[in-house]
């Protein structure tokens, strides 16, 4: 069984959609292919696809994610 992380929905950053978005979290909080749900919103699983540097705070990263179901771009 694969571990599924849980993140606070308040970690969403910038423009987001139903199927995709960015999380602003400390460096190392996730990595590419980390699967997660938002706390208090069980059932919908997302997957981190990219990790980007956050220039305003070197200790944080932007984690780009996609929903894992019903997403035409999910690979």
C-alpha positions, 0 to 999 in steps of 0.5 A, spaced: 500 500 500 502 506 498 503 512 503 498 518 502 500 524 505 495 529 508 496 537 507 492 543 509 488 546 504 491 553 506 497 551 503 494 552 496 498 558 493 496 562 487 491 560 482 488 553 482 483 549 479 479 543 481 484 538 478 491 542 479 494 547 483 500 549 487 502 548 494 507 552 498 510 548 503 517 547 506 523 544 502 522 537 503 515 536 505 514 533 498 517 530 492 515 528 485 510 523 485 508 524 492 500 522 493 496 526 498 489 529 500 487 535 503 486 535 510 478 534 511 477 533 504 478 525 504 477 521 497 480 526 492 487 524 491 492 528 488 500 527 485 506 532 485 508 533 478 514 538 479 517 542 485 520 549 484 524 554 487 520 559 491 524 566 490 521 570 496 523 564 501 529 560 499 526 555 505 520 554 501 518 550 495 512 550 490 509 543 489 505 543 482 500 538 483 494 534 479 488 530 481 489 523 480 482 521 477 478 524 472 484 528 469 486 528 462 493 530 463 494 525 469 500 520 466 
